């Protein structure tokens, strides 16, 4: 139950901040670099990271700019703003 509330909170934060993040541009990262992107995201998110397979699927669906945003992130909150 607690983890569901946490994921809902993170999702809500993600949606709220998405509109602010839309104007930012990052160095584009191609889908072929998803292994690097997922590894970096797992390192930043730590125990809060979803499964690697789920993150790989999301990475491949994301835009080059979104992947660049994740690679530029150094804190959990910054990753939550990517999308």
ABEGO torsion letter per residue (X at the ends): XAAAAAAAAAAAAAAAAAAAAAABBBBBBBAAAAAAAAAAAAAAAEAABBBAAAAAAAAAABBAAAAAAAAABABAAAAAABX
